[in-house]
Amino acid sequence: MRDFHLPGRSPVFATNGMAATSMPAATLAALDVLRQGGNAMDAAIAAVAVLCVIEPHSTGIGGDCFCLYAPAGKPVIALNGSGRAPEAATIDRFEALGLTEIPAASAHAVTIPGAISAWETLLAAHGTKGLDELLRPAIDHAENGHPITPRVASDWANAADKLKAGGALPFLPTPAVGDIFRQPHLAQTLRAIATHGARAFYEGDIAADMVATLRAHGGLHTEADFAAGRTAANFVDPITRAYRGHDIWQCPPNGSGLLVLMLLGILEGFDTADGPLGATRLHRHIEAARLVYRDRDAFLADPSQVEVPVKHLTSQPYLDALRALIQDDRAMPHMPAPGEAMLPAHRDTVYLCVVDKDGNACSFINSLFESFGSGIWAPNSGIMLQNRGHSFRVERNHPNCIAPHKRPMHTIIPGMVTENGRAVMPYGVMGGHFQPMGQTLLLSNLFDHGLDIQQSIDLARIFPRLGRVQSERGIPPDIRAKLAAMGHDIEMIDKPHGGGQAIWIDHARGVLIGGSDPRKDGCAFGY
């Protein structure tokens, strides 16, 4: 029970259906679908389409997505909706261009967007309504406008230079809180998709507009690349491990859900230490994250083109050996080589979840990657293009080296928790590279420290990144001092770590309990 003398929000309770998203209008769109007889998948697609309009720096139809879906009483299914590099994207080409990395704000960072392919694929398999109905709220927001909320205005202002460079002049000057923003070209594009399906996005005038825009910015894309992207989304086998009596589900590589399972496998061998914001607890989590992110950078890639050693990286002996490297009194000055356990001599995304009256649970994440993605805007179709290809390596023989038709290492990861074969919590934490750290902090807050679902989302966050430990202001000063004394280089950050949503399904009482992150503008709501 939270202290009602202090600022905060309580979890949301309902019985018939619930949605939790990063914007109230998207939550409302999902609930409207549920109340009109749609299921959790229908509601999720309606909500994410709205988010692609009203939270344009975080997501868009020019982006990618992943989904975990737990039909009531049936196994968890996973869908990979990430796009692939164009056919001409060879390592020879990039070496000839003199590139040692893929610039984030360039056409080379744009892989063929996978979101629309994914939406159509998911609805065909698990939906009850069509895009013609589910895109109506998004079309309305694009055509008639929507007010700019505080977090969106803040993030938008920081991307002004990128938008100018990418030709996104209708997005400038950056709007103020409460301004109404309209996207008429995007409304036309959404109407075409609603009428003709994914084919309207990947073929014809809309695809031609995206290709022409990318080519004008030096891209290698062709209309044939986009046509092939229409069927790119595919169902994959989810990966899982047990934690504190629950089963945690993730999408497999090329997504980073593997890191969640690795982190949990390390953390489960520790006691609950000194409380949710205790120095020992945070230190252990930081050290575990340093180890698993090291492995991510070495091995995570498209498993259709290279072997990703998932079995080894998630094996208990390996994770036990990693845990043994962590000492409670000091940070590791050196780490072992990736894949070994012996010491040698941002981020912008939307996540949402929905549970319907029948108990179907949807965990859904859609993203442009960095704020406004590449910043490249296709003017006739109104589509902002992502920059997922920035995650590729320009390094021969690296597993994540750029190659034709290859998917890059991906940061966005939906999560699902089941118990005794039934879904009990769709959940996710946004924030680029932070996401595996964020998910495991949330799960540990809930299962190890007994916080409620809203408290587990609210709690201050910390993250090891680029040799430093990035701390939110909510980490107490004395705890930061203790971590520094252990050898951690603490960096205070201006922008908080991500944002999260979760819905707990209390099967025994027939109650849904939702939480939504105050770091974003959204809410959880049910009926």
Secondary structure by P-SEA (a helix, b strand, c coil): cccccbbbbccccccccccccccaaaaaaaaaaaaacccaaaaaaaaaaaaaccccccccccccccbbbbcccccbbbbbcbbbccccccaaaaaaacccccccccccccccccaaaaaaaaaaccccccccccaaaaaaaaacbbbbcaaaaaaaaaaaaaaaaaccccccccccccbbbbbaaaaaaaaaaaacccccccccaaaaaaaaaaaaacccccaaaaaaacccbbbbbbbbcccccbbbbbbcccccaaaaaaaaaaacccccccccccaaaaaaaaaaaaaaaaaaaccccccccccccccccccaaaaaaaaaaccccccccccccccccccccccccccccccccccbbbbbbbcccccccccccccccbbbbbcccccccccccccccccccccccccbbbbbbbcccccccccccccccaaaaaaaaaaaacccccccaaaaaacccccccccbbbbcccccaaaaaaaaaaccbbbbbccccccbbbbbbcccccbbbbbbbccccbbbbcc
